[in-house]
Amino acid sequence: MKRITGKTKEATLIEMSNTLDSQIEDGCAVLTGYRRTFQAGNNGSINSIPDRGTQLPGHREIDKFEQNRDSVYFKDGVRRIDFVLSYVDDKEGDKKAERRREFEANLEKSGLELETEDKSESDDRKTYYLKIHAPWEVLATYADVLKIKVPFKASDIPKAREVPLEWLTNPFRLPDNIMRPEPDYFTAPFDKSKVDFFLIDDKDTFFPPSTRNRIVYYILTRCAYYKEDRKEKDKTGIKRLLNNGTYTSAYPLHDCRYWKKAQDVQCESERYHLYRHWARFLCFYKEQPLNLIKKYYGEKIGIYFAWLGFYTEMLFFAAVMGVICFVYGLLSYDDNITSKEICDPDIGGNIVMCPLCDKKCSYWKLNSTCVSSWQSHLFDNEGTVFFAMFMGIWVTLFLEFWKRRQARLEYEWDLVDFEEEQQQLQIRPEYEQKCTGRRLNRFTQEMEPYLSFPSKCARFCLSGATVLFWTFLIVACIMGVIAYRLAVYAAFASVMKDSPTSKIQLVGSLITPQLATSVTASCINFVIILILNFLYEQVAIWITDMEIPKTHLEYENKLTMKMFMFQFVNYYSSCFYVAFFKGKFVGYPGNYSYMFGKWTSLRNEECAPGGCLIELTTQLLIVMAGKQMVGNVQEALLPLLRNWWGSRKGRSHPESTYSRWEQDHDLQNFSQFGLFYEYLEMVIQFGFITLFVASFPLAPLLALFNNILEVRVDAWKFTTQFRRPVAAKARNIGAWEEILNVVAILSVVTNAFIMAFTSDMIPRLVYLYAYHPGSEPTMEGYITNSLSVYNISQIPEDNLPESGENPSWFNSSTITTCSYRDYRYPPGHKRQYTHTMQFWHILAAKLAFIIIMEHVVFVVKFFVAWLIPDVPSDVKARIKRERFLVQEYLHNYEVEKLKMQLSQSFCLSTETASLLPSSPSKHQVVSECI
C-alpha cells in the first residue's frame, strides 16, 4: 500500500514491510532460476548452474573460463562459499557415495545450496570439493534459533577522552581501521519476524563470514545421512562422516592469501591485514588487533589472545621485580658472611662432614660446597622474602584486572548473558545420538534426551578410577626417579673422587656428585613427563567422551579438569619433592632413615649445608625451560618447514589453477582441542612462576620472553598454517579461570613453606637475633652453630665408608668426630643426639613465619579483590543503557506495528464500504487513511 501525502512513521513501516515482501519474492524467483544438473557417476554430486537470465542485481557474472579460482564465491561470482567439504573415491566408494548422496540431499532440504568441483579440476586430480552456500532465508532462520546479536541502532555513547601524553604510545599502536574494523552499534538478538527492526543495508553482507560459517557448521553437525524410511539416530552429523572417511575434511575458507590482498573487491582481505599487522614477529611490540581477530576467527579465539596478551603485559611487572631481587643478590654477594666461612680454609676447610651415603661415600670437607653456597645466595637472600610476598599480591592484581578486562570485552563483543542462553542450552550432537531416553526439560518445556542415573554413575566411577590409576602411575614414576637419585648419588660420589674433572681447576669445583645427580635426574624426569603427557592426552579424551557430557561447555570443563589434574601432578611433583621432602626425613649418623626400609640401602637424600633451595632452582629451571623449548620447537620450527614447502607451492601456482579451497585444503586442520592445549601450556607456566617463584625470581623473566614469542608464533600459526577455524563464541576463558584462582591461593601457601622449610632464611634470622655470641647482631659463627657433631666410633659399620673410599687427608687417629646438618646435642651430653632448644625455636619461628606471611598476603589479596570491582562502572552503565534501549525500541516497534495493522484493517473496511451505494468518495477514503 502506498501513501499519497507525506510519510509518517506508520507509512515508513508499511513501505518497509512491502519492500521486504517484494525482496523475499524476488529472492525466491532468483533461487528458482538456478538449475540443478545431476552428473552421472559414483560420486553422486550435484552441481548448481545458474541461469544466465536470473543474475542478481549488483553482481557481475564471471565466465567459467575467465574466473579467478582464488575466490570465495561460486562459479556464478554471486553466492559466497560458506563451507567446503572434500572427499575422494576409494574402495568403499559405493557405500560412501550413498552416504554422501543422502547427506547432501538433506542439506538441500534444509535450504543450503551446493556446488561440486570435479576431481579433474583439482590439483591432485583425485579430490572432489563440495562448496556450500547459505542463502538469506537459512541464515535468518538459524540466526533466530541461535539468538545471534545484530545491530539495531548506532551507538550514541561518546568515546573515551584522549589520555594525556597519548603520543608516547603511538609507536605501539596500530591503524584505527585495523583496531576497530566495525562501527559501534547497539545490538539485540536477531528475530526473523522483526527483520525491519534491525539495520540491514545489504543482506549479502549483513552476517559476517565468521557468523555464516558458524551457522552452516551448526547445520552440518545436525544433518542426518540416513534415508527417510529408516531413521537411525547415530547416522547424523559431519563429524561421523569425517571419522568414517566419507568426507576427508570440512572447513570454511580464508578470504585471501596471507601475503597479498584479494583481487576481488568483494573480499575483505582480513587475513592479509592480520598477517601484516599481527602475525609477524617484528610486530612483537605492537598491540594486538583484538577486534579484527574476533571478527575473523570468532570470540573464542579472540578471548584467548586477549588473555594471553594481558598475561604477558602483567608478567612485565613481575619480571622487573624478579630482576631487582636477583640484582640485590648480586650486589650483596660480598656481604655474604655465611659463604665466606664455608669457603675459608681455616673454617670450612677444617670442618669434616659425615658421609652422605653408605659404603661408597667418604668423609668430605665443608669448603667443597663453596661454589654452591655462593650460587644459593643469589636466590636465597632477604630480597626473596619480599619477592614471594609481592608475587602473592601480583597474582591477585592479575586476576582482578583480567576480570575487568574480560567484562569490557564481554560488552564490546556482545557476549553478556551469552553463556546462559547458548552454551548451557545447546546439546552436543554426540549426546543426542547416544542417549536414547527422553524427558521433559523444565526450562525449555521440550522433550530432550537424557542419560539415566545408573549409567551416569557407572561412567563416573570408571572415569574416576582411570584418573586415579594414571595419577598413581605418575607418583610411581616420580618414586622411581627418587630411587634413581639415591642409587646414582653413591656411584657419582665414588667415580668423581678420582675423576679427571676433579683435577681441572675451573670445572672440578662445579661438577659435584650433588649437581650431577640433580641434573641427570631432572632430565630423566622431564623425558618421563613428555612420555606420560602423550599417553594421558589420549586417555583423557577417551574417558571424557565415555562420560557423554551434555553440552559443549560441560565437555570442555570436564576435559580441562582431568588434563590439568594430570599435568599438575606430572610437572610439579618433582619440584614438590625437592621443596618439601628432600632433606626433611634424613635422621642422623647411627640412625639414618631409608626410603623403602633399611634392607634397600637407599638412604634418604640430605640437603647441602646451604639448603635445598639451589637444587629446587635447578629442577625448576630444567623442567620449565625444557618445556618451553620443546613447545617452541613443536609450534615454530616444525611448522616453519611445512610452511616453506606450502608457501613455495602456493606462490608457484597461478591463481587461475590453484583455487582458494585447494589452498586451504593443504593447510593443517585446527582441531577442537587446539585452544585447549594453548591454554594448558600457559596455565602450567603460570603454576611454575607462582608456586615455586620464591626459589627462582628470574622465572617471570623467562616466561615473559617465552610469551612475547608465543603470541606471535600462535598468531603466525593461525594466519598461515591452519585452515580457518569455525567461529565459536565464548564469554570468558572457561574453567581455566577457576584453575588460575586455585593456583593463586595455593601459591601463597607453597611460597610460604619454601621460605620457611626449603630456604635457610629462618634459621639465619633466629641465629642473628637470638643466638649470635656478640653484643651486636652478626652472622659470624653461623656455620659452626648450624652443624652438629657425631662420634665416628659410634657410627654403625653399615654406614661407614668402605676401605679405600676415604680421602688421603683423612686420618682416623686425629679425626674423631664428623659434622652433619642438624641441631642436636653433641656426644657426651646427657641428652646426646637429641634436638636442642634452638631446633624448637627455629621450628616455632618457621611456623610463625608461615602464619604471618599467609595472613598478610591473604588479607592484602582479599582487600585488593574487594577494592577492585569485577566490572568497570562505565561498562555497567553501557550495559544498562543498551538493555533499556532494546526494551524501548522493541516496545515502540510493537506499538507502531500494531498501529499499522489497525490502519490497514481500517482502510480495508472503508474501501469495502465504498463499494456500497452510500459509500463516500475515493478522496474521502484516502484522507481518512492518511
ABEGO torsion letter per residue (X at the ends): XBBABBBBAAAAAAAAAAAAAAAAAAAAAAAAABBBBBBBEAAGBBBBBBBAAABBBGBBBBBAAABBABBABBAAGABBBABBBBBBBBAAAAAAAAAAAAAAAAAAAAGBBBBBBBAAABAAGABBBBBBBBBAAAAAAAAAAAGBBBBABBBABBBBBBBBGAAAAAAABBBAAAABABBBBBBBBBBAAAAAABBBABAAAABBAAAAAAAAAAAAAABBABBAABBBAABBEAAAAAAAGABABBBBBBABBAABBBABAABAGAAAAAAAAAABAAAAABBBBAAAAAAAAEAAAAAAAAAAAAAAAAAAAAAAAAAAAAAAAAAAAAABAAAAAAABAAAAAABBBBBABBGABBBBBAAAAAAAAAAAAAABBAAAAAAAAAAAAAAAAAAAAAAAAAAAAAAAAGABGAAAAAAAABBBAAAAAABABBBBBAAAGBBBBBBBAAAAAAAAAAAAAAAAAAAAAAAAAAAAAAAAAAAAAAAAAAAAAABAAAABAAAAAABBAAAAAAAAAAAAAAAAAAAAAAAAAAAAAAAAAAAGBABAAAAAAAAAAAAAAAAAAAAAAAAAAAAAABGABAEBBGBBBBAAEAAAGBBBBBBBAAEAAAAAAAAAAAAAAAAAAAAAAAAAAAAAAAAAAAAAAAAABBAAABBAAAAAAABBBBBAAAAAAAAAAAAAAAAAAAAAAAABAAAAAAAAAAAAAAAAAAAAAAAAABBBBBBBBBABAEAAAAAAAAAAAAAAAAAAAAAAAABAAAAAAAAAAAABABABBBABGAAAAABBBBBAAABBAAABBBBGABBAABBAAABABBBBBBBBBBBGBAABGBBBAAAAAAAAAAAAAAAAAAAAAAAAAAAAAAABBABBAAAAAAAAAAAAAAAAAAAAAAAAAAAAAAAAAAAAAAAAAAABAABBBAAAAAAAAX
